[in-house]
Amino acid sequence: MSRTAIAAGSPEFKRTNRALFFGGFSSFALLYCVQPLMPVMAQQFALTPAQSSLSLSVATGALALSLLVSGVLSDRLGRKPLMVAAMATAALMTLLCAFAQDYHQLLLMRAALGIALGGMPAVAMAYLSEEIEPASLGLSMGLYISGSAFGGMVGRVLTSVLSDFLSWRVALAAVGIAGLLAALEFWRSLPASRNFRPVQGGWPALAGGLRQHLGDDGLPWLFALAFLLMGCFVSAYNYIGYRMLAAPYHLSQSLVGAISFLYLLGIVSSVWAGKLADKLGRRGVLWIVMTVMGAGLLLTLAESLLLVVAGMALATFGFFASHSIASSWVGRRARAPQALASALYLFFYYLGSSLVGWLCGLAWSRGGWAGVVLLLAIFLVLALLIALRLRKLLPIGSATPSLATT
């Protein structure tokens, strides 16, 4: 069988992008649907903000750990079967969370959800890198990430509204059912792999792949960016709800959840940034969109609710643009095993969500929203320094920089 890349404009290209859009939608909706419910759970189960954040952190932490194993499994079993199983299992776990008898049970099922979802994001990135023609990879990765943005928005808004008018249990059940439907559409639409070749190396190959990717001049810096950017973005949405529920705003749970409509900007910015990076190069665009994200977070320190929302909008736009560029850069730079490179990127991505999210809970307890923003500003300055360093990165196999291959 010939190794034929999927070309832009072909029926397979449209089916692939539709399927991966649903994949990103389901992953983010299932993973982050508890985020707006944190104040509700803190009240019902008598938790501190840091404790209630564990409903998200335990899932993202388990997901980070399972990503490395899923990379090995997908190299042996194939991309599509593992992704379908991951989506269906995670949806089922979300449905079961609606019936949790106490917070400890809920955390256990959220951890199981994180383990199951390990078979989705890194494998999806590897699938796109293998199957899509290089010139269109940025666009396809941007569409996948835009599905993530849409799923994050729908999951948050749906749980906020349903928990406000019904209960948090009904909210989680609804998201779980939506996830099962998304898994069905994903299975129906995604073309079978053309360029996948099973790898039988197992754990020795995993160790060798780790050494190769971590020894690369650029990949470890991209992994560090994933940790910092995702940690900052998730933490902002973790605790902005607490701020808006309290004085002087006193917003309802539904109105707080409505801020997730800003994820629509992520849908736009991820696709826009992917196209721009394909055209101008990732090195020259990445640090600019990261600066936009930082400016947005600083703007949220204003007292005006309008300015706070505007700041979250800028931060959301900048984050999804940054993530789109960095993740496609990993796909372009990594050599085989590509699934492991994607898994490492997302390992640090979700580890940042877990650890930085928990640390910001402590910052909130000590300094409120200003304390959270101060801590996030420190992390973003580090991320910006990394992005500026990456501007000097040479492409693999080149003696001089080439925007087209970085």
C-alpha positions in Angstrom: 0.0 0.0 0.0 1.5 3.3 -1.0 2.0 6.1 1.5 -0.4 8.7 0.2 -1.1 11.8 2.2 -4.6 13.2 2.5 -4.7 16.4 0.4 -6.6 19.5 1.2 -10.0 19.7 -0.4 -10.4 16.0 -0.9 -13.4 14.1 0.6 -11.1 12.3 3.0 -9.7 15.6 4.2 -13.2 16.9 5.0 -14.1 13.6 6.8 -10.9 13.7 8.8 -11.3 17.3 9.9 -15.0 16.6 10.8 -14.1 13.5 12.9 -11.2 15.2 14.6 -13.3 18.3 15.3 -15.7 15.9 17.2 -12.8 14.3 18.9 -11.5 17.6 20.2 -15.0 18.6 21.2 -15.6 15.4 23.2 -12.2 15.5 24.9 -12.4 19.0 26.2 -16.1 18.8 27.0 -15.7 15.7 29.1 -12.5 16.8 30.8 -13.4 20.4 31.7 -17.2 20.2 32.3 -16.5 20.2 36.0 -14.7 23.5 35.9 -17.7 25.8 36.4 -19.1 23.4 39.0 -16.2 23.9 41.4 -17.9 26.5 43.5 -21.1 24.3 43.5 -19.1 21.3 44.7 -17.2 23.3 47.2 -20.5 24.3 48.8 -22.1 20.9 48.6 -19.2 18.9 49.9 -17.7 21.6 52.2 -14.5 22.0 50.2 -11.8 24.7 49.9 -11.2 26.1 46.4 -8.0 24.1 46.2 -9.8 20.9 47.2 -12.6 21.5 44.7 -10.1 22.0 41.9 -9.0 18.4 42.4 -12.1 17.4 40.4 -10.3 18.7 37.4 -6.7 18.3 38.5 -7.0 14.5 39.3 -8.4 13.9 35.8 -5.7 16.0 34.0 -3.0 14.4 36.1 -4.2 10.9 35.3 -4.5 11.9 31.7 -0.9 13.1 31.6 0.4 9.8 33.0 -1.7 7.7 30.7 -0.5 9.5 27.6 2.8 7.8 27.5 1.3 4.4 27.7 -1.3 5.2 25.0 1.5 6.2 22.7 3.0 2.7 22.9 -0.4 1.1 22.5 -1.3 3.2 19.5 2.0 2.3 17.8 1.1 -1.4 18.1 -2.7 -1.4 17.8 -3.4 1.5 15.5 -4.7 5.1 15.9 -8.4 4.9 15.2 -9.4 1.9 17.4 -7.7 3.4 20.4 -9.2 6.9 19.9 -12.7 5.5 19.6 -12.4 3.4 22.7 -11.0 6.4 24.6 -13.8 8.6 23.7 -16.5 6.1 24.5 -15.0 5.1 27.9 -14.5 8.7 29.0 -18.1 9.5 28.1 -19.3 6.6 30.2 -17.2 7.7 33.1 -18.7 11.2 33.0 -22.2 9.6 33.0 -21.3 7.6 36.1 -20.0 10.7 37.8 -23.6 11.9 37.9 -24.3 9.1 40.3 -21.4 9.5 42.7 -22.4 9.2 46.4 -19.6 11.4 47.7 -16.7 13.5 46.6 -14.2 10.6 46.9 -16.2 8.5 44.5 -16.4 11.4 42.1 -12.6 11.8 42.2 -12.1 8.1 41.5 -14.3 8.2 38.4 -12.7 11.4 37.2 -9.3 9.7 37.5 -10.6 6.8 35.5 -11.9 9.3 32.9 -8.4 10.9 32.7 -6.8 7.5 32.1 -9.3 6.6 29.4 -8.8 10.0 27.6 -5.1 9.3 27.4 -5.9 7.4 24.2 -7.2 10.4 22.4 -5.2 13.7 22.2 -1.7 12.5 21.5 -2.9 9.8 19.1 -5.0 12.3 17.3 -2.0 14.6 16.8 0.1 11.6 15.5 -2.8 10.6 13.2 -2.9 14.0 11.6 0.9 14.2 11.3 1.0 10.8 9.5 -2.1 11.2 7.3 -2.3 14.9 6.3 -0.1 16.5 3.7 2.6 18.7 5.4 1.4 21.9 3.7 -2.1 21.5 5.3 -1.1 20.2 8.7 -1.3 23.5 10.4 -4.9 24.0 9.2 -6.0 20.5 10.3 -4.3 20.8 13.7 -6.0 24.2 14.0 -9.4 22.6 13.2 -8.8 19.9 15.8 -8.0 22.5 18.4 -11.0 24.6 17.4 -13.1 21.5 18.2 -11.4 21.4 21.6 -12.4 25.0 22.1 -16.0 24.4 21.1 -16.2 21.4 23.4 -14.7 23.3 26.2 -17.3 26.0 25.7 -20.3 23.8 25.3 -19.3 21.6 28.3 -18.9 24.6 30.6 -22.0 26.4 29.5 -24.2 23.3 29.6 -23.1 22.3 33.1 -23.4 25.9 34.4 -27.0 26.3 33.1 -28.2 22.8 34.1 -26.6 23.0 37.5 -28.3 26.4 38.0 -31.8 25.3 37.1 -31.6 21.6 37.9 -28.6 20.0 39.5 -24.9 19.3 38.9 -25.8 15.6 38.5 -28.1 16.3 35.6 -25.4 18.5 34.1 -22.8 15.8 34.1 -25.2 13.2 32.8 -26.1 15.4 29.8 -22.4 15.9 29.0 -21.8 12.2 29.2 -24.6 11.5 26.7 -23.2 14.2 24.4 -19.8 12.5 24.6 -21.2 9.1 23.6 -22.9 10.7 20.5 -19.6 12.4 19.6 -17.8 9.1 19.8 -20.3 7.5 17.4 -19.8 10.3 14.9 -16.0 10.1 15.2 -16.1 6.3 14.5 -18.4 6.9 11.5 -16.4 9.7 9.9 -12.7 9.1 10.5 -10.9 7.4 7.5 -8.8 4.3 8.3 -5.1 5.0 8.5 -3.1 4.9 5.3 0.4 5.5 6.5 0.3 3.9 9.9 2.8 1.1 10.4 2.7 -1.1 13.6 5.7 -0.8 15.8 6.6 -3.8 17.9 9.4 -2.3 20.0 7.4 -2.0 23.2 8.9 -0.5 26.3 12.6 -0.6 25.0 11.3 1.5 22.0 9.6 3.8 24.5 12.8 4.4 26.3 14.7 5.0 23.1 12.0 7.4 21.9 12.1 9.3 25.1 15.9 9.8 24.8 15.5 10.9 21.2 12.8 13.4 21.7 14.1 14.8 25.0 17.6 15.1 23.4 16.3 17.2 20.5 17.3 20.9 20.4 13.7 22.1 20.2 11.1 19.6 21.4 11.9 19.9 25.2 11.3 23.7 24.9 8.0 23.1 23.2 7.1 20.6 26.0 7.9 23.3 28.6 5.7 25.8 26.7 2.8 23.3 26.8 3.2 23.0 30.6 3.2 26.8 31.2 0.6 27.8 28.7 -2.0 25.2 29.6 -1.4 25.7 33.3 -2.0 29.5 33.0 -5.1 29.1 30.8 -6.9 26.5 32.9 -6.1 28.3 36.1 -7.6 31.5 34.8 -10.9 29.7 34.1 -10.7 27.7 37.3 -10.8 30.8 39.5 -12.5 33.5 37.5 -15.8 31.9 38.5 -15.0 32.5 42.2 -14.3 36.1 41.5 -17.5 36.7 39.5 -19.7 34.9 42.0 -18.4 37.2 44.8 -18.6 40.9 45.4 -18.9 43.3 43.7 -20.4 41.3 40.8 -22.5 38.6 42.5 -23.3 36.9 39.2 -25.4 33.8 39.0 -23.9 30.4 38.1 -25.4 30.6 34.6 -23.9 34.0 33.9 -20.5 32.9 35.2 -20.7 29.8 32.9 -21.6 32.1 30.0 -18.0 33.4 30.0 -17.2 30.1 28.3 -18.7 31.5 25.1 -15.3 33.2 24.8 -14.1 29.8 23.6 -15.6 30.8 20.3 -12.6 33.1 20.0 -10.4 30.0 20.4 -12.2 28.3 17.5 -11.3 31.3 15.3 -7.8 31.9 16.6 -6.6 28.3 16.4 -7.5 28.0 12.7 -6.2 31.5 11.9 -2.9 30.9 13.7 -2.5 27.6 12.0 -2.9 29.1 8.6 -0.6 32.1 9.5 2.1 29.8 10.9 1.9 27.6 7.7 2.5 30.8 5.7 4.9 32.9 7.8 6.6 30.3 10.0 5.9 29.3 13.6 9.0 31.0 15.0 7.8 34.5 14.0 4.2 34.1 15.1 4.3 32.2 18.4 5.8 34.9 20.7 3.3 37.5 19.4 0.2 35.5 20.2 1.6 34.6 23.6 2.0 38.3 24.3 -1.6 38.8 23.5 -2.5 36.1 26.1 -0.4 37.8 28.8 -1.9 41.2 28.1 -5.4 39.7 28.4 -4.6 38.2 31.9 -3.3 41.6 33.1 -6.4 43.3 31.9 -8.6 41.1 34.1 -7.2 42.9 37.2 -9.5 45.9 36.3 -12.6 46.4 38.4 -14.9 46.9 35.5 -16.7 43.7 34.6 -16.5 44.7 30.9 -12.7 44.9 31.1 -12.5 41.7 33.0 -14.4 39.9 30.2 -12.4 41.6 27.6 -9.2 40.4 29.3 -10.4 36.8 29.4 -11.3 37.2 25.7 -7.8 38.2 24.8 -6.3 35.5 27.0 -8.5 32.9 25.3 -7.6 34.1 21.8 -3.9 34.1 22.6 -3.9 30.7 24.3 -5.6 28.8 21.5 -3.5 30.5 18.9 -0.3 29.6 20.8 -1.4 26.0 21.4 -2.2 25.6 17.7 1.2 26.8 16.6 3.2 24.9 19.3 1.4 21.5 18.8 1.7 21.6 15.0 5.4 22.5 15.4 5.9 19.3 17.4 4.2 17.4 14.6 6.5 18.9 12.0 9.7 18.6 14.0 9.3 15.2 15.6 10.8 12.1 14.0 9.4 8.6 14.6 7.9 7.6 17.0 5.7 10.6 16.4 2.9 9.4 18.7 5.4 9.5 21.6 6.4 13.1 20.7 2.8 14.1 20.7 2.3 12.2 24.0 5.2 14.0 25.6 3.8 17.4 24.5 0.4 16.6 26.0 1.9 15.0 29.1 3.4 18.4 30.0 0.3 20.1 28.7 -2.0 18.3 31.1 0.5 18.2 33.9 0.6 22.0 33.8 -3.2 22.0 34.0 -3.1 19.8 37.1 -0.1 21.4 39.0 -0.5 25.0 38.1 -4.3 24.8 38.7 -3.7 23.4 42.2 -1.0 26.0 43.0 -3.3 28.8 41.9 -5.8 27.5 44.4 -3.3 28.3 47.1 -2.6 31.7 45.5 -6.4 32.4 45.5 -6.6 31.6 49.2 -3.7 33.9 50.0 -4.2 36.8 47.6 -7.5 36.4 45.7 -7.6 37.1 42.0 -4.6 39.4 42.2 -2.6 36.6 43.7 -3.6 34.2 40.9 -2.7 36.7 38.2 0.6 37.4 39.8 1.5 33.8 39.8 0.3 33.3 36.2 2.3 36.4 35.1 5.5 34.8 36.4 4.8 31.6 34.4 3.9 33.5 31.2 7.2 35.5 31.4 9.0 32.2 31.5 7.0 31.0 28.5 7.7 34.1 26.5 11.4 33.7 27.1 11.2 30.2 25.8 9.3 31.4 22.7 12.0 34.0 22.0 14.6 31.3 22.3 12.8 29.1 19.8 13.1 31.9 17.2 16.8 30.9 16.9 16.0 27.2 16.5 17.5 25.5 13.4 15.2 23.1 11.5 16.2 19.4 11.6 18.7 18.6 8.9 19.3 22.3 8.0 22.3 24.5 8.4 20.3 27.7 8.1 16.9 28.6 9.5 13.9 27.9 7.3 10.5 29.2 8.2 8.7 26.6 6.1 10.0 23.7 8.1 9.9 25.1 11.6 
